Amino acid sequence: MFKNTIIMVNDIIALVLEIVALYLWGRWASTMVDNKLLSWFAALIVVGIFIFIWGLYFSPKAPRTLPLMTYYILKYVVLTLPSVQLIKSNLFIMILIIVSVAVNLVVQWKLGRGNWNF
């Protein structure tokens, strides 16, 4: 019972971290372009690429599996890289995201939740 609760809480935290990464990737892409219309387009393209890669390799029913160590390293990079844009504006949030993703992935690994593929 206790293990199921940990799994459920960790999965919810993982979902929140994925949504934060999705937002930050889009935010990063939109700041790269000065034109308002092009910034929206850039954000949509980058978010679309994120969703495609996530669905291909990291989702629970991903059609392609990666070696376990590669899976965790790439997942960590994909989830934390966009938080680097916060280094000047909100260093605390950046560090919180980086540490939270690391803890979440370690818990996933300990629970045997990597490369799910039900």
N, C-alpha and C positions, 0 to 999 in steps of 0.2 A: 504494500500500500504506500509506504513512504517513498519507495523508488519511483512509483508511478507519479507521485506528486512532484518529485524533483524533475522527472522527464517533462511533465506538463509545464512547469514553471520555466524550465530551461528552453523549451520550444517556444513559449510566448516571448521570452527575452530575445531569442534568436529572430523571431518574426519582427519585433520592434527594431532590432539592429539592422535587419535587412531593409526595412522601410526607411530608416534613417540614412543608410548608405544610398538607397535609390534617390532620396531627396537631395543628398549632398552631391551625387554625380550630376543630377540635373541642374543644380545650383551652380556647380563648377562650370558646366558647359554653357550655361546662359551668360555667365560673366566673361566668357572668352570673346564674345561678339558684342560690338557696340550697337548695332541696329536692333531695335526691339523685336521686330518680326523674325529676324535671323536668330536672335538669342532664344526665342521660343522654339524655333525649328531645331537649333543645335541641342537644346535640352531634350526635345522629343527623340532625336536621333540617338543621343547618348543613353537615355533611359531605355530606349528600345534595344540597344545593344546589350545593356546590362541585363534586361529581362531575358533576352535570347541566350546569353551565356549562362545565366543562372538556371534557366530551364534545361539547358543542354547538359550541364555538369553538376549543379549543386542542389537542384530540387529533389524532394523525396522520390519522385518517379523519373529521375533523369535517365534518358536513354543511353547515355555514355557514362562510364565510370572511369575514374582516375585512380592511379595508385594512391593508397591511403595518405602517405606523407605529402604527396603532390596536392591531393585534395585539400588537406588542411592548410598548407602553405598558401595556395592560390585563393582559397576562401578567405583567409586572413587578409591577404593583400587587397582583394576586391572589396572587402567590407571596411577596411581602415584607410586605404589610400585617399579617398575623397575627403576624409576628415582633416588632412594636412592643410587644406585651405583655411581652416579655422585657427591656424597657428598665431596669427596677429590679432584676430578679432575675439577669440574665445579659447584660450589655451586650455583652460580647465575642461571644457566640453570635449576638446580634441583628445586629451589624455583619458578622460572618462570613456570615450568611445573605444580607444585603442585597448585599454585595459579590459573593458567589458567584453569586447570581441574575443580577446585572448582567454578570459575565464570561461566564456560560453563555449568556445571550441574545445577547451580542455575537458569541461564537463561532458560535452558531446562525445569526445573520444573515450573518456572513462566509462560512459554508458553504452559504448558500442554503437553510436548513432551516425557514424560517418558512412558515406556511400550507401545510403539507405536502400533504394531500389526494391520496394515491396513486391 
